[in-house]
Amino acid sequence: MPKPQKPDYETKNVRFTEHQPPKSQDAKELEDIILKMHNLTVRDPKYAVLYVTLGLRFLSTANPFPPPELVPAANHQPQQTLYL
């Protein structure tokens, strides 16, 4: 009786270490902006700058955030709100 031929392939069990894939540059930038906005009030000028940056860079992402309240320099002007 002839010996059976050995297959041309061999299977092995392989395990990959679990790690988070590197974030894309856009995802990192978005995360940085949101984390900076988190600790600011809507009256903070830094919030307004980040809000506009978010709206220009990631338009659909700015919608859930409240718009900044622009406080006028003189008290006789009405309060304005910036909407994107």
Backbone atoms as SQL, in Angstrom:
CREATE TABLE atoms (id INTEGER PRIMARY KEY, chain TEXT, resi INTEGER, resn TEXT, atom TEXT, x REAL, y REAL, z REAL);
INSERT INTO atoms VALUES
  (1, 'A', 1, 'MET', 'N', 0.827, -1.170, 0.000),
  (2, 'A', 1, 'MET', 'CA', 0.000, 0.000, 0.000),
  (3, 'A', 1, 'MET', 'C', 0.882, 1.247, 0.000),
  (4, 'A', 2, 'PRO', 'N', 0.643, 2.171, -0.945),
  (5, 'A', 2, 'PRO', 'CA', 1.489, 3.368, -1.011),
  (6, 'A', 2, 'PRO', 'C', 1.156, 4.344, 0.121),
  (7, 'A', 3, 'LYS', 'N', 2.189, 5.097, 0.533),
  (8, 'A', 3, 'LYS', 'CA', 2.003, 6.099, 1.581),
  (9, 'A', 3, 'LYS', 'C', 1.215, 7.282, 1.024),
  (10, 'A', 4, 'PRO', 'N', 0.296, 7.854, 1.842),
  (11, 'A', 4, 'PRO', 'CA', -0.423, 9.037, 1.354),
  (12, 'A', 4, 'PRO', 'C', 0.528, 10.221, 1.231),
  (13, 'A', 5, 'GLN', 'N', 0.286, 11.035, 0.240),
  (14, 'A', 5, 'GLN', 'CA', 1.140, 12.208, 0.026),
  (15, 'A', 5, 'GLN', 'C', 0.876, 13.250, 1.103),
  (16, 'A', 6, 'LYS', 'N', 1.955, 13.926, 1.471),
  (17, 'A', 6, 'LYS', 'CA', 1.852, 15.005, 2.437),
  (18, 'A', 6, 'LYS', 'C', 1.263, 16.226, 1.730),
  (19, 'A', 7, 'PRO', 'N', 0.330, 16.958, 2.376),
  (20, 'A', 7, 'PRO', 'CA', -0.242, 18.130, 1.699),
  (21, 'A', 7, 'PRO', 'C', 0.807, 19.213, 1.486),
  (22, 'A', 8, 'ASP', 'N', 0.550, 20.071, 0.527),
  (23, 'A', 8, 'ASP', 'CA', 1.460, 21.165, 0.212),
  (24, 'A', 8, 'ASP', 'C', 1.310, 22.349, 1.168),
  (25, 'A', 9, 'TYR', 'N', 0.393, 22.264, 2.049),
  (26, 'A', 9, 'TYR', 'CA', 0.168, 23.369, 2.972),
  (27, 'A', 9, 'TYR', 'C', 0.058, 22.835, 4.391),
  (28, 'A', 10, 'GLU', 'N', 0.215, 23.726, 5.321),
  (29, 'A', 10, 'GLU', 'CA', 0.120, 23.359, 6.729),
  (30, 'A', 10, 'GLU', 'C', -0.578, 24.504, 7.460),
  (31, 'A', 11, 'THR', 'N', -1.484, 24.173, 8.347),
  (32, 'A', 11, 'THR', 'CA', -2.183, 25.217, 9.095),
  (33, 'A', 11, 'THR', 'C', -1.556, 25.372, 10.475),
  (34, 'A', 12, 'LYS', 'N', -1.576, 26.614, 10.965),
  (35, 'A', 12, 'LYS', 'CA', -1.044, 26.913, 12.289),
  (36, 'A', 12, 'LYS', 'C', -2.006, 27.865, 12.982),
  (37, 'A', 13, 'ASN', 'N', -2.074, 27.769, 14.298),
  (38, 'A', 13, 'ASN', 'CA', -2.833, 28.734, 15.077),
  (39, 'A', 13, 'ASN', 'C', -1.933, 29.913, 15.399),
  (40, 'A', 14, 'VAL', 'N', -2.433, 31.094, 15.123),
  (41, 'A', 14, 'VAL', 'CA', -1.660, 32.306, 15.357),
  (42, 'A', 14, 'VAL', 'C', -2.493, 33.239, 16.224),
  (43, 'A', 15, 'ARG', 'N', -1.871, 33.861, 17.205),
  (44, 'A', 15, 'ARG', 'CA', -2.556, 34.842, 18.050),
  (45, 'A', 15, 'ARG', 'C', -1.882, 36.186, 17.887),
  (46, 'A', 16, 'PHE', 'N', -2.707, 37.201, 17.739),
  (47, 'A', 16, 'PHE', 'CA', -2.196, 38.556, 17.617),
  (48, 'A', 16, 'PHE', 'C', -2.380, 39.270, 18.951),
  (49, 'A', 17, 'THR', 'N', -1.408, 40.069, 19.303),
  (50, 'A', 17, 'THR', 'CA', -1.552, 40.826, 20.536),
  (51, 'A', 17, 'THR', 'C', -2.644, 41.868, 20.335),
  (52, 'A', 18, 'GLU', 'N', -3.424, 42.083, 21.383),
  (53, 'A', 18, 'GLU', 'CA', -4.500, 43.060, 21.285),
  (54, 'A', 18, 'GLU', 'C', -3.913, 44.450, 21.478),
  (55, 'A', 19, 'HIS', 'N', -4.189, 45.309, 20.556),
  (56, 'A', 19, 'HIS', 'CA', -3.759, 46.695, 20.669),
  (57, 'A', 19, 'HIS', 'C', -4.711, 47.563, 19.869),
  (58, 'A', 20, 'GLN', 'N', -4.784, 48.811, 20.252),
  (59, 'A', 20, 'GLN', 'CA', -5.633, 49.752, 19.541),
  (60, 'A', 20, 'GLN', 'C', -4.915, 50.183, 18.275),
  (61, 'A', 21, 'PRO', 'N', -5.633, 50.199, 17.171),
  (62, 'A', 21, 'PRO', 'CA', -4.991, 50.684, 15.951),
  (63, 'A', 21, 'PRO', 'C', -4.669, 52.171, 16.096),
  (64, 'A', 22, 'PRO', 'N', -3.635, 52.628, 15.465),
  (65, 'A', 22, 'PRO', 'CA', -3.306, 54.054, 15.580),
  (66, 'A', 22, 'PRO', 'C', -4.433, 54.914, 15.018),
  (67, 'A', 23, 'LYS', 'N', -4.696, 56.014, 15.695),
  (68, 'A', 23, 'LYS', 'CA', -5.762, 56.911, 15.260),
  (69, 'A', 23, 'LYS', 'C', -5.293, 57.712, 14.059),
  (70, 'A', 24, 'SER', 'N', -6.239, 57.988, 13.203),
  (71, 'A', 24, 'SER', 'CA', -5.898, 58.835, 12.067),
  (72, 'A', 24, 'SER', 'C', -5.653, 60.247, 12.583),
  (73, 'A', 25, 'GLN', 'N', -4.993, 61.045, 11.800),
  (74, 'A', 25, 'GLN', 'CA', -4.690, 62.426, 12.191),
  (75, 'A', 25, 'GLN', 'C', -5.979, 63.210, 12.428),
  (76, 'A', 26, 'ASP', 'N', -6.995, 62.997, 11.588),
  (77, 'A', 26, 'ASP', 'CA', -8.267, 63.692, 11.754),
  (78, 'A', 26, 'ASP', 'C', -8.943, 63.303, 13.068),
  (79, 'A', 27, 'ALA', 'N', -8.947, 62.028, 13.380),
  (80, 'A', 27, 'ALA', 'CA', -9.575, 61.573, 14.622),
  (81, 'A', 27, 'ALA', 'C', -8.864, 62.149, 15.830),
  (82, 'A', 28, 'LYS', 'N', -7.546, 62.219, 15.777),
  (83, 'A', 28, 'LYS', 'CA', -6.770, 62.779, 16.880),
  (84, 'A', 28, 'LYS', 'C', -7.069, 64.265, 17.040),
  (85, 'A', 29, 'GLU', 'N', -7.122, 64.986, 15.930),
  (86, 'A', 29, 'GLU', 'CA', -7.406, 66.420, 15.971),
  (87, 'A', 29, 'GLU', 'C', -8.811, 66.678, 16.519),
  (88, 'A', 30, 'LEU', 'N', -9.786, 65.881, 16.075),
  (89, 'A', 30, 'LEU', 'CA', -11.157, 66.017, 16.559),
  (90, 'A', 30, 'LEU', 'C', -11.229, 65.761, 18.061),
  (91, 'A', 31, 'GLU', 'N', -10.573, 64.710, 18.512),
  (92, 'A', 31, 'GLU', 'CA', -10.555, 64.387, 19.936),
  (93, 'A', 31, 'GLU', 'C', -9.922, 65.516, 20.747),
  (94, 'A', 32, 'ASP', 'N', -8.824, 66.071, 20.272),
  (95, 'A', 32, 'ASP', 'CA', -8.153, 67.170, 20.975),
  (96, 'A', 32, 'ASP', 'C', -9.067, 68.385, 21.116),
  (97, 'A', 33, 'ILE', 'N', -9.759, 68.739, 20.043),
  (98, 'A', 33, 'ILE', 'CA', -10.657, 69.898, 20.088),
  (99, 'A', 33, 'ILE', 'C', -11.786, 69.668, 21.085),
  (100, 'A', 34, 'ILE', 'N', -12.398, 68.503, 21.023),
  (101, 'A', 34, 'ILE', 'CA', -13.524, 68.206, 21.919),
  (102, 'A', 34, 'ILE', 'C', -13.083, 68.191, 23.380),
  (103, 'A', 35, 'LEU', 'N', -11.929, 67.618, 23.659),
  (104, 'A', 35, 'LEU', 'CA', -11.437, 67.592, 25.041),
  (105, 'A', 35, 'LEU', 'C', -11.143, 68.997, 25.559),
  (106, 'A', 36, 'LYS', 'N', -10.641, 69.869, 24.688),
  (107, 'A', 36, 'LYS', 'CA', -10.386, 71.249, 25.099),
  (108, 'A', 36, 'LYS', 'C', -11.696, 71.990, 25.357),
  (109, 'A', 37, 'MET', 'N', -12.721, 71.741, 24.538),
  (110, 'A', 37, 'MET', 'CA', -14.008, 72.418, 24.688),
  (111, 'A', 37, 'MET', 'C', -14.738, 71.970, 25.955),
  (112, 'A', 38, 'HIS', 'N', -14.488, 70.757, 26.371),
  (113, 'A', 38, 'HIS', 'CA', -15.221, 70.147, 27.490),
  (114, 'A', 38, 'HIS', 'C', -15.143, 70.977, 28.770),
  (115, 'A', 39, 'ASN', 'N', -14.018, 71.575, 29.054),
  (116, 'A', 39, 'ASN', 'CA', -13.825, 72.308, 30.307),
  (117, 'A', 39, 'ASN', 'C', -14.088, 73.804, 30.194),
  (118, 'A', 40, 'LEU', 'N', -14.602, 74.262, 29.057),
  (119, 'A', 40, 'LEU', 'CA', -14.830, 75.691, 28.851),
  (120, 'A', 40, 'LEU', 'C', -16.323, 75.999, 28.869),
  (121, 'A', 41, 'THR', 'N', -16.662, 77.224, 29.227),
  (122, 'A', 41, 'THR', 'CA', -18.054, 77.664, 29.139),
  (123, 'A', 41, 'THR', 'C', -18.302, 78.234, 27.751),
  (124, 'A', 42, 'VAL', 'N', -19.575, 78.359, 27.388),
  (125, 'A', 42, 'VAL', 'CA', -19.907, 78.882, 26.064),
  (126, 'A', 42, 'VAL', 'C', -19.593, 80.376, 25.960),
  (127, 'A', 43, 'ARG', 'N', -19.294, 81.024, 27.078),
  (128, 'A', 43, 'ARG', 'CA', -18.928, 82.446, 27.059),
  (129, 'A', 43, 'ARG', 'C', -17.417, 82.664, 26.969),
  (130, 'A', 44, 'ASP', 'N', -16.659, 81.615, 27.066),
  (131, 'A', 44, 'ASP', 'CA', -15.198, 81.712, 26.998),
  (132, 'A', 44, 'ASP', 'C', -14.774, 81.936, 25.551),
  (133, 'A', 45, 'PRO', 'N', -13.955, 82.957, 25.294),
  (134, 'A', 45, 'PRO', 'CA', -13.498, 83.199, 23.908),
  (135, 'A', 45, 'PRO', 'C', -12.765, 81.993, 23.310),
  (136, 'A', 46, 'LYS', 'N', -12.077, 81.215, 24.147),
  (137, 'A', 46, 'LYS', 'CA', -11.382, 80.016, 23.638),
  (138, 'A', 46, 'LYS', 'C', -12.403, 79.000, 23.103),
  (139, 'A', 47, 'TYR', 'N', -13.550, 78.912, 23.780),
  (140, 'A', 47, 'TYR', 'CA', -14.608, 78.011, 23.323),
  (141, 'A', 47, 'TYR', 'C', -15.081, 78.433, 21.929),
  (142, 'A', 48, 'ALA', 'N', -15.255, 79.739, 21.733),
  (143, 'A', 48, 'ALA', 'CA', -15.704, 80.249, 20.434),
  (144, 'A', 48, 'ALA', 'C', -14.710, 79.882, 19.335),
  (145, 'A', 49, 'VAL', 'N', -13.434, 80.029, 19.628),
  (146, 'A', 49, 'VAL', 'CA', -12.402, 79.699, 18.632),
  (147, 'A', 49, 'VAL', 'C', -12.444, 78.205, 18.313),
  (148, 'A', 50, 'LEU', 'N', -12.544, 77.376, 19.341),
  (149, 'A', 50, 'LEU', 'CA', -12.591, 75.923, 19.117),
  (150, 'A', 50, 'LEU', 'C', -13.872, 75.522, 18.390),
  (151, 'A', 51, 'TYR', 'N', -14.984, 76.175, 18.721),
  (152, 'A', 51, 'TYR', 'CA', -16.264, 75.883, 18.074),
  (153, 'A', 51, 'TYR', 'C', -16.197, 76.183, 16.579),
  (154, 'A', 52, 'VAL', 'N', -15.627, 77.331, 16.244),
  (155, 'A', 52, 'VAL', 'CA', -15.492, 77.703, 14.831),
  (156, 'A', 52, 'VAL', 'C', -14.522, 76.750, 14.129),
  (157, 'A', 53, 'THR', 'N', -13.431, 76.415, 14.790),
  (158, 'A', 53, 'THR', 'CA', -12.477, 75.456, 14.218),
  (159, 'A', 53, 'THR', 'C', -13.159, 74.120, 13.958),
  (160, 'A', 54, 'LEU', 'N', -13.943, 73.677, 14.929),
  (161, 'A', 54, 'LEU', 'CA', -14.670, 72.417, 14.790),
  (162, 'A', 54, 'LEU', 'C', -15.653, 72.497, 13.620),
  (163, 'A', 55, 'GLY', 'N', -16.361, 73.619, 13.515),
  (164, 'A', 55, 'GLY', 'CA', -17.332, 73.784, 12.438),
  (165, 'A', 55, 'GLY', 'C', -16.690, 73.837, 11.061),
  (166, 'A', 56, 'LEU', 'N', -15.542, 74.462, 10.974),
  (167, 'A', 56, 'LEU', 'CA', -14.860, 74.552, 9.675),
  (168, 'A', 56, 'LEU', 'C', -14.198, 73.242, 9.298),
  (169, 'A', 57, 'ARG', 'N', -13.631, 72.575, 10.275),
  (170, 'A', 57, 'ARG', 'CA', -12.866, 71.351, 10.011),
  (171, 'A', 57, 'ARG', 'C', -13.749, 70.105, 9.966),
  (172, 'A', 58, 'PHE', 'N', -14.745, 70.048, 10.874),
  (173, 'A', 58, 'PHE', 'CA', -15.613, 68.876, 10.997),
  (174, 'A', 58, 'PHE', 'C', -17.059, 69.366, 11.116),
  (175, 'A', 59, 'LEU', 'N', -17.632, 69.844, 10.034),
  (176, 'A', 59, 'LEU', 'CA', -18.916, 70.530, 10.049),
  (177, 'A', 59, 'LEU', 'C', -20.020, 69.730, 10.735),
  (178, 'A', 60, 'SER', 'N', -20.185, 68.472, 10.409),
  (179, 'A', 60, 'SER', 'CA', -21.285, 67.685, 10.979),
  (180, 'A', 60, 'SER', 'C', -21.090, 67.417, 12.465),
  (181, 'A', 61, 'THR', 'N', -19.876, 67.548, 12.953),
  (182, 'A', 61, 'THR', 'CA', -19.592, 67.276, 14.358),
  (183, 'A', 61, 'THR', 'C', -19.958, 68.446, 15.258),
  (184, 'A', 62, 'ALA', 'N', -20.003, 69.650, 14.733),
  (185, 'A', 62, 'ALA', 'CA', -20.270, 70.831, 15.554),
  (186, 'A', 62, 'ALA', 'C', -21.722, 70.921, 16.000),
  (187, 'A', 63, 'ASN', 'N', -22.645, 70.266, 15.312),
  (188, 'A', 63, 'ASN', 'CA', -24.066, 70.382, 15.621),
  (189, 'A', 63, 'ASN', 'C', -24.445, 70.053, 17.063),
  (190, 'A', 64, 'PRO', 'N', -23.926, 69.021, 17.689),
  (191, 'A', 64, 'PRO', 'CA', -24.370, 68.709, 19.053),
  (192, 'A', 64, 'PRO', 'C', -23.873, 69.695, 20.119),
  (193, 'A', 65, 'PHE', 'N', -22.925, 70.536, 19.789),
  (194, 'A', 65, 'PHE', 'CA', -22.359, 71.449, 20.764),
  (195, 'A', 65, 'PHE', 'C', -23.137, 72.759, 20.781),
  (196, 'A', 66, 'PRO', 'N', -23.368, 73.303, 21.975),
  (197, 'A', 66, 'PRO', 'CA', -24.056, 74.595, 22.020),
  (198, 'A', 66, 'PRO', 'C', -23.176, 75.679, 21.415),
  (199, 'A', 67, 'PRO', 'N', -23.782, 76.605, 20.696),
  (200, 'A', 67, 'PRO', 'CA', -22.989, 77.679, 20.091),
  (201, 'A', 67, 'PRO', 'C', -22.439, 78.605, 21.170),
  (202, 'A', 68, 'PRO', 'N', -21.326, 79.243, 20.889),
  (203, 'A', 68, 'PRO', 'CA', -20.769, 80.171, 21.876),
  (204, 'A', 68, 'PRO', 'C', -21.659, 81.402, 22.011),
  (205, 'A', 69, 'GLU', 'N', -21.658, 81.956, 23.200),
  (206, 'A', 69, 'GLU', 'CA', -22.374, 83.206, 23.441),
  (207, 'A', 69, 'GLU', 'C', -21.341, 84.321, 23.391),
  (208, 'A', 70, 'LEU', 'N', -21.490, 85.182, 22.429),
  (209, 'A', 70, 'LEU', 'CA', -20.548, 86.276, 22.267),
  (210, 'A', 70, 'LEU', 'C', -20.983, 87.431, 23.156),
  (211, 'A', 71, 'VAL', 'N', -20.171, 87.763, 24.118),
  (212, 'A', 71, 'VAL', 'CA', -20.482, 88.846, 25.046),
  (213, 'A', 71, 'VAL', 'C', -19.907, 90.130, 24.467),
  (214, 'A', 72, 'PRO', 'N', -20.748, 91.148, 24.264),
  (215, 'A', 72, 'PRO', 'CA', -20.258, 92.392, 23.677),
  (216, 'A', 72, 'PRO', 'C', -19.304, 93.128, 24.611),
  (217, 'A', 73, 'ALA', 'N', -18.408, 93.883, 24.021),
  (218, 'A', 73, 'ALA', 'CA', -17.447, 94.653, 24.802),
  (219, 'A', 73, 'ALA', 'C', -18.141, 95.760, 25.576),
  (220, 'A', 74, 'ALA', 'N', -19.121, 96.417, 24.975),
  (221, 'A', 74, 'ALA', 'CA', -19.879, 97.469, 25.648),
  (222, 'A', 74, 'ALA', 'C', -21.219, 96.895, 26.103),
  (223, 'A', 75, 'ASN', 'N', -21.729, 97.359, 27.217),
  (224, 'A', 75, 'ASN', 'CA', -22.959, 96.812, 27.774),
  (225, 'A', 75, 'ASN', 'C', -24.216, 97.222, 27.023),
  (226, 'A', 76, 'HIS', 'N', -24.149, 98.189, 26.129),
  (227, 'A', 76, 'HIS', 'CA', -25.344, 98.661, 25.445),
  (228, 'A', 76, 'HIS', 'C', -25.723, 97.818, 24.230),
  (229, 'A', 77, 'GLN', 'N', -24.880, 96.891, 23.805),
  (230, 'A', 77, 'GLN', 'CA', -25.184, 96.053, 22.653),
  (231, 'A', 77, 'GLN', 'C', -25.876, 94.770, 23.104),
  (232, 'A', 78, 'PRO', 'N', -26.834, 94.262, 22.321),
  (233, 'A', 78, 'PRO', 'CA', -27.498, 93.003, 22.699),
  (234, 'A', 78, 'PRO', 'C', -26.541, 91.813, 22.556),
  (235, 'A', 79, 'GLN', 'N', -26.839, 90.785, 23.322),
  (236, 'A', 79, 'GLN', 'CA', -26.021, 89.566, 23.287),
  (237, 'A', 79, 'GLN', 'C', -26.221, 88.874, 21.944),
  (238, 'A', 80, 'GLN', 'N', -25.153, 88.326, 21.394),
  (239, 'A', 80, 'GLN', 'CA', -25.201, 87.642, 20.117),
  (240, 'A', 80, 'GLN', 'C', -24.815, 86.186, 20.310),
  (241, 'A', 81, 'THR', 'N', -25.343, 85.348, 19.443),
  (242, 'A', 81, 'THR', 'CA', -24.987, 83.943, 19.442),
  (243, 'A', 81, 'THR', 'C', -24.493, 83.574, 18.059),
  (244, 'A', 82, 'LEU', 'N', -23.426, 82.811, 17.996),
  (245, 'A', 82, 'LEU', 'CA', -22.836, 82.402, 16.725),
  (246, 'A', 82, 'LEU', 'C', -23.351, 81.019, 16.360),
  (247, 'A', 83, 'TYR', 'N', -23.977, 80.897, 15.200),
  (248, 'A', 83, 'TYR', 'CA', -24.475, 79.602, 14.710),
  (249, 'A', 83, 'TYR', 'C', -23.720, 79.215, 13.453),
  (250, 'A', 84, 'LEU', 'N', -23.381, 77.948, 13.355),
  (251, 'A', 84, 'LEU', 'CA', -22.735, 77.436, 12.134),
  (252, 'A', 84, 'LEU', 'C', -23.720, 76.643, 11.338);
